[in-house]
Amino acid sequence: MGSNEVRMIKIAPSILSADFAALGEAIARVEAAGADWLHVDVMDGHFVPNLTIGPPVVEAIRKRTRLPLDVHLMIEAPERLLPAFVSAGANLLTVHAEACPHLDRTLHQIRELGAKAGVALNPSTPPAVLEYVLDSLDLVLVMSVNPGFGGQAFIPTSYAKVRQVRTLLGKRPAEVSVDGGVKLEHAAPLVAHGASVLVAGSLIFGAADPGAAVKKLRDAAEVSKSP
């Protein structure tokens, strides 16, 4: 991102790292601290080696917050469940390029249901797979860890990949999000390379004060400089 280009940075706490026994309280704390979105990881135990939540939990979250719900579908054949997640309250649905043999069709389906459409890229997936669906994208999610579990270490090659994605998008208004191992020291370089959404789980919900952690991450992102 050039030094003269300014994008509003969004902070999206990932509830995967929250205490699910006190999820409503955790959401309230980050919302009060100024979080922009809530990032909701959905895993099916097939596409990734973990199992998390489904539409009923998304519906319960929707009742507890006014924040946009950024639902990340790490599942096989996501097109089967798109209507259920939109009905549950998802504002943005992100599917994995690796899980969608008919990616263009899936993105159009998401938009026809009334949600924004995103595509996630695993660490080894090149941005070029997006070349023919660029005008159907509201968001590209760069995975900076291999998906499936929280608490992993950030993969440094993600910086260059973010830059490649932002270049590929050109002047399109789509967001570039980064998810996986994001810490305070990664925020400024990621924004400088073109990221506009920072997803963080353990950094925020692993802190003694999740609200303060949201503010610290935003402060760290806003001091970015072009590399």
Secondary structure, DSSP 8 states (H G I E B T S, - for coil): --TT-----EEEEBGGGS-GGGHHHHHHHHHHTT---EEEEEEBSSSSS-B---HHHHHHHHTT--S-EEEEEESSSGGGTHHHHHHHT-SEEEEEGGG-TTHHHHHHHHHHTTSEEEEEE-TTS-GGGGTTTGGG-SEEEEESS-TT-SS----TTHHHHHHHHHHHHTT---EEEEESS--HHHHHHHHHHT--EEEESHHHHTSS-HHHHHHHHHHHHTT----
